Amino acid sequence: MTALLQMFNASGKSGGVQEDALMAVGTLVETLGENFLKYMDVFRPFLIVGLRNHVEYQVCSAAVGLVGDICRAIGVKVLPFCDELMTVLLENLSNQTVHRSVKPQILSVFGDIALAISTEFKKYLDVVLQTLMQASQLNVDPNDYDLVDYLNELRENCLEAYTGIVQGLKGDAEVPNPEVQLIQQHIQYMVHFVLTIANDPEITDSLIAACAGLLGDLCAAFGPGLLALVENEPIHVMLTKGKKSKNTKTRTLSGWAIKEIRKLRAPAGVVGVTAGLVNNVIGATASESCNFVVYELIIVGIPLYLNLFPELSIKEA
């Protein structure tokens, strides 16, 4: 690690050296696991510099990926560093100089952070859910294949973020943490987002897998009350298609989601709190409001204003 820190100090403005050093640290994080914590205080400034390197987006991208690696390695012990990391990540989302390829990664890392710090993520929950709602409502010209690929990546990373948040707030115990109820009011939108993807005739295997993962986790967290929302034709068709996929991950997650939905039917006479929302979700149209308003986040006493993806030429969903 000492040699890597010397590389950062000596790299100056060399993006290539910084990127290589960040990737090497990623390997070290994977090897050391929780033991990497002892290096966090000394490494943190270099990580922040990488996250703020908007000129050389490969460096910024490597730094974002490394945040996820660190979260997976040291778990809840990343908490003391989260205020600064979340602030910089949210700033990057709204910064027009940040390369657009970095932004989907940031959304996925929100899920990594949520999974790592569990119920402590609630302090960031509102602004992150608002951010994900904005990002998930984007739509593009279907004839622009580059933007279609980008949209699919964006959607997949939104789903990964939602999944990390649900899992993090739910916890590992058989009985979900009470804090998972903080996202109850967002369930309707999450399922609507899944339905939007399920109705896409060009849906990819990776999107099916991500949708299946989120659906399974929602079922596990909220139980029979979710049945009326998730038991419908578009979701059934999507999961059936996923179960026949040649991709092992897609096939496994789709089969698991189908089983989780079936479990919801078991308790007779249960009326869930979300059951009355089903018509609103399925009947929601693609013309719903997609205004990208500015949000305010106060984490460390400094207001942070978000205006997401301002550089993209998009159409409203």
LINKAVEN-V790169 format. One record per residue. RES is the residue in one letter. SS is DSSP state (~ for helix, > for strand, _ for the rest). PHI is phi as a letter, one per 40 degrees, with the letter a starting at -180 (999 if undefined). NEAR is the number of other C-alpha atoms within 8 Angstrom. Layout:
res->RES ss->SS phi->PHI near->NEAR
res->RES ss->SS phi->PHI near->NEAR
//
This chain:
res->M ss->_ phi->999 near->7
res->T ss->~ phi->d near->5
res->A ss->~ phi->c near->6
res->L ss->~ phi->c near->10
res->L ss->~ phi->c near->9
res->Q ss->~ phi->c near->8
res->M ss->~ phi->c near->11
res->F ss->~ phi->c near->12
res->N ss->~ phi->c near->7
res->A ss->~ phi->c near->6
res->S ss->~ phi->c near->10
res->G ss->_ phi->f near->6
res->K ss->_ phi->b near->4
res->S ss->_ phi->c near->7
res->G ss->~ phi->c near->10
res->G ss->~ phi->c near->7
res->V ss->~ phi->c near->10
res->Q ss->~ phi->c near->13
res->E ss->~ phi->c near->11
res->D ss->~ phi->c near->8
res->A ss->~ phi->c near->11
res->L ss->~ phi->c near->12
res->M ss->~ phi->c near->10
res->A ss->~ phi->c near->9
res->V ss->~ phi->c near->11
res->G ss->~ phi->d near->11
res->T ss->~ phi->c near->8
res->L ss->~ phi->c near->10
res->V ss->~ phi->d near->12
res->E ss->~ phi->c near->9
res->T ss->~ phi->c near->6
res->L ss->~ phi->c near->9
res->G ss->~ phi->g near->9
res->E ss->~ phi->d near->8
res->N ss->~ phi->c near->7
res->F ss->~ phi->c near->12
res->L ss->~ phi->d near->9
res->K ss->~ phi->c near->6
res->Y ss->~ phi->c near->8
res->M ss->~ phi->c near->8
res->D ss->~ phi->c near->7
res->V ss->~ phi->c near->6
res->F ss->~ phi->c near->9
res->R ss->~ phi->d near->8
res->P ss->~ phi->d near->8
res->F ss->~ phi->c near->8
res->L ss->~ phi->c near->9
res->I ss->~ phi->c near->11
res->V ss->~ phi->d near->8
res->G ss->~ phi->c near->12
res->L ss->~ phi->c near->14
res->R ss->_ phi->c near->9
res->N ss->_ phi->c near->10
res->H ss->_ phi->c near->10
res->V ss->_ phi->c near->6
res->E ss->_ phi->b near->8
res->Y ss->~ phi->c near->11
res->Q ss->~ phi->c near->8
res->V ss->~ phi->c near->15
res->C ss->~ phi->c near->14
res->S ss->~ phi->c near->11
res->A ss->~ phi->c near->12
res->A ss->~ phi->c near->13
res->V ss->~ phi->c near->13
res->G ss->~ phi->c near->10
res->L ss->~ phi->c near->12
res->V ss->~ phi->d near->9
res->G ss->~ phi->c near->11
res->D ss->~ phi->c near->11
res->I ss->~ phi->c near->12
res->C ss->~ phi->d near->13
res->R ss->~ phi->c near->9
res->A ss->~ phi->c near->12
res->I ss->~ phi->b near->14
res->G ss->~ phi->f near->12
res->V ss->~ phi->c near->9
res->K ss->~ phi->c near->8
res->V ss->~ phi->c near->13
res->L ss->~ phi->d near->9
res->P ss->~ phi->c near->6
res->F ss->~ phi->c near->7
res->C ss->~ phi->c near->9
res->D ss->~ phi->d near->10
res->E ss->~ phi->c near->7
res->L ss->~ phi->c near->9
res->M ss->~ phi->c near->8
res->T ss->~ phi->c near->10
res->V ss->~ phi->c near->11
res->L ss->~ phi->c near->10
res->L ss->~ phi->c near->9
res->E ss->~ phi->c near->11
res->N ss->~ phi->c near->10
res->L ss->~ phi->c near->13
res->S ss->~ phi->c near->12
res->N ss->_ phi->c near->7
res->Q ss->_ phi->c near->8
res->T ss->_ phi->c near->6
res->V ss->_ phi->c near->12
res->H ss->_ phi->d near->9
res->R ss->~ phi->c near->7
res->S ss->~ phi->c near->7
res->V ss->~ phi->c near->12
res->K ss->~ phi->c near->11
res->P ss->~ phi->d near->12
res->Q ss->~ phi->d near->12
res->I ss->~ phi->c near->11
res->L ss->~ phi->c near->13
res->S ss->~ phi->c near->13
res->V ss->~ phi->c near->13
res->F ss->~ phi->d near->12
res->G ss->~ phi->c near->14
res->D ss->~ phi->c near->13
res->I ss->~ phi->c near->13
res->A ss->~ phi->c near->15
res->L ss->~ phi->c near->13
res->A ss->~ phi->c near->13
res->I ss->~ phi->b near->14
res->S ss->~ phi->f near->14
res->T ss->~ phi->c near->12
res->E ss->~ phi->c near->8
res->F ss->~ phi->c near->13
res->K ss->~ phi->d near->10
res->K ss->~ phi->c near->6
res->Y ss->~ phi->b near->8
res->L ss->~ phi->c near->8
res->D ss->~ phi->d near->8
res->V ss->~ phi->c near->10
res->V ss->~ phi->c near->9
res->L ss->~ phi->c near->8
res->Q ss->~ phi->c near->8
res->T ss->~ phi->c near->9
res->L ss->~ phi->c near->10
res->M ss->~ phi->c near->8
res->Q ss->~ phi->c near->12
res->A ss->~ phi->c near->12
res->S ss->~ phi->c near->10
res->Q ss->_ phi->c near->9
res->L ss->> phi->c near->12
res->N ss->> phi->a near->9
res->V ss->_ phi->b near->11
res->D ss->_ phi->c near->9
res->P ss->_ phi->c near->7
res->N ss->_ phi->c near->5
res->D ss->_ phi->c near->8
res->Y ss->~ phi->c near->7
res->D ss->~ phi->c near->6
res->L ss->~ phi->c near->10
res->V ss->~ phi->c near->12
res->D ss->~ phi->c near->8
res->Y ss->~ phi->c near->9
res->L ss->~ phi->c near->11
res->N ss->~ phi->c near->9
res->E ss->~ phi->c near->9
res->L ss->~ phi->c near->11
res->R ss->~ phi->c near->11
res->E ss->~ phi->c near->11
res->N ss->~ phi->c near->12
res->C ss->~ phi->c near->14
res->L ss->~ phi->c near->12
res->E ss->~ phi->c near->13
res->A ss->~ phi->c near->14
res->Y ss->~ phi->d near->11
res->T ss->~ phi->c near->12
res->G ss->~ phi->c near->14
res->I ss->~ phi->c near->14
res->V ss->~ phi->c near->13
res->Q ss->~ phi->c near->12
res->G ss->~ phi->c near->14
res->L ss->~ phi->c near->16
res->K ss->~ phi->c near->15
res->G ss->_ phi->g near->10
res->D ss->_ phi->c near->6
res->A ss->_ phi->c near->7
res->E ss->_ phi->c near->4
res->V ss->_ phi->c near->4
res->P ss->_ phi->c near->11
res->N ss->_ phi->c near->10
res->P ss->~ phi->d near->6
res->E ss->~ phi->c near->9
res->V ss->~ phi->c near->12
res->Q ss->~ phi->c near->6
res->L ss->~ phi->c near->7
res->I ss->~ phi->b near->8
res->Q ss->~ phi->d near->7
res->Q ss->~ phi->c near->6
res->H ss->~ phi->c near->7
res->I ss->~ phi->d near->8
res->Q ss->~ phi->d near->12
res->Y ss->~ phi->c near->8
res->M ss->~ phi->d near->9
res->V ss->~ phi->c near->12
res->H ss->~ phi->c near->11
res->F ss->~ phi->c near->9
res->V ss->~ phi->c near->10
res->L ss->~ phi->c near->11
res->T ss->~ phi->d near->9
res->I ss->~ phi->c near->9
res->A ss->~ phi->c near->12
res->N ss->_ phi->c near->8
res->D ss->_ phi->c near->7
res->P ss->_ phi->c near->5
res->E ss->_ phi->b near->4
res->I ss->_ phi->d near->10
res->T ss->_ phi->c near->6
res->D ss->~ phi->d near->10
res->S ss->~ phi->c near->8
res->L ss->~ phi->c near->12
res->I ss->~ phi->c near->15
res->A ss->~ phi->c near->14
res->A ss->~ phi->c near->11
res->C ss->~ phi->c near->10
res->A ss->~ phi->c near->14
res->G ss->~ phi->c near->12
res->L ss->~ phi->c near->12
res->L ss->~ phi->c near->11
res->G ss->~ phi->c near->13
res->D ss->~ phi->c near->11
res->L ss->~ phi->c near->11
res->C ss->~ phi->c near->14
res->A ss->~ phi->c near->8
res->A ss->~ phi->c near->10
res->F ss->~ phi->b near->8
res->G ss->~ phi->g near->10
res->P ss->~ phi->d near->13
res->G ss->~ phi->c near->13
res->L ss->~ phi->c near->15
res->L ss->~ phi->d near->14
res->A ss->~ phi->c near->11
res->L ss->~ phi->c near->13
res->V ss->~ phi->c near->10
res->E ss->_ phi->c near->9
res->N ss->_ phi->a near->8
res->E ss->~ phi->c near->6
res->P ss->~ phi->d near->9
res->I ss->~ phi->c near->12
res->H ss->~ phi->c near->9
res->V ss->~ phi->c near->8
res->M ss->~ phi->c near->10
res->L ss->~ phi->c near->14
res->T ss->~ phi->c near->9
res->K ss->~ phi->c near->8
res->G ss->~ phi->c near->14
res->K ss->~ phi->c near->12
res->K ss->_ phi->c near->7
res->S ss->_ phi->c near->10
res->K ss->_ phi->c near->6
res->N ss->_ phi->c near->7
res->T ss->~ phi->d near->7
res->K ss->~ phi->c near->7
res->T ss->~ phi->c near->16
res->R ss->~ phi->c near->14
res->T ss->~ phi->c near->9
res->L ss->~ phi->c near->12
res->S ss->~ phi->c near->16
res->G ss->~ phi->c near->11
res->W ss->~ phi->c near->10
res->A ss->~ phi->c near->13
res->I ss->~ phi->c near->10
res->K ss->~ phi->c near->8
res->E ss->~ phi->c near->11
res->I ss->~ phi->c near->13
res->R ss->~ phi->c near->8
res->K ss->~ phi->d near->8
res->L ss->~ phi->c near->13
res->R ss->_ phi->c near->9
res->A ss->_ phi->c near->6
res->P ss->_ phi->c near->7
res->A ss->_ phi->c near->5
res->G ss->_ phi->g near->4
res->V ss->_ phi->c near->7
res->V ss->_ phi->b near->7
res->G ss->_ phi->c near->9
res->V ss->_ phi->c near->7
res->T ss->_ phi->c near->11
res->A ss->~ phi->c near->12
res->G ss->~ phi->c near->7
res->L ss->~ phi->c near->9
res->V ss->~ phi->d near->11
res->N ss->~ phi->c near->7
res->N ss->~ phi->c near->7
res->V ss->~ phi->c near->12
res->I ss->~ phi->c near->8
res->G ss->~ phi->c near->6
res->A ss->_ phi->c near->8
res->T ss->_ phi->b near->5
res->A ss->_ phi->c near->6
res->S ss->_ phi->c near->6
res->E ss->_ phi->c near->7
res->S ss->_ phi->d near->6
res->C ss->_ phi->b near->9
res->N ss->_ phi->c near->5
res->F ss->_ phi->c near->7
res->V ss->_ phi->c near->6
res->V ss->_ phi->c near->7
res->Y ss->> phi->b near->9
res->E ss->> phi->b near->9
res->L ss->> phi->b near->9
res->I ss->> phi->b near->8
res->I ss->_ phi->b near->9
res->V ss->_ phi->b near->5
res->G ss->_ phi->g near->5
res->I ss->_ phi->b near->7
res->P ss->> phi->c near->8
res->L ss->> phi->b near->10
res->Y ss->> phi->b near->10
res->L ss->> phi->b near->12
res->N ss->_ phi->b near->11
res->L ss->_ phi->c near->10
res->F ss->_ phi->f near->10
res->P ss->_ phi->c near->7
res->E ss->_ phi->c near->5
res->L ss->_ phi->c near->5
res->S ss->_ phi->c near->5
res->I ss->_ phi->b near->8
res->K ss->> phi->b near->8
res->E ss->> phi->c near->9
res->A ss->_ phi->c near->10
//
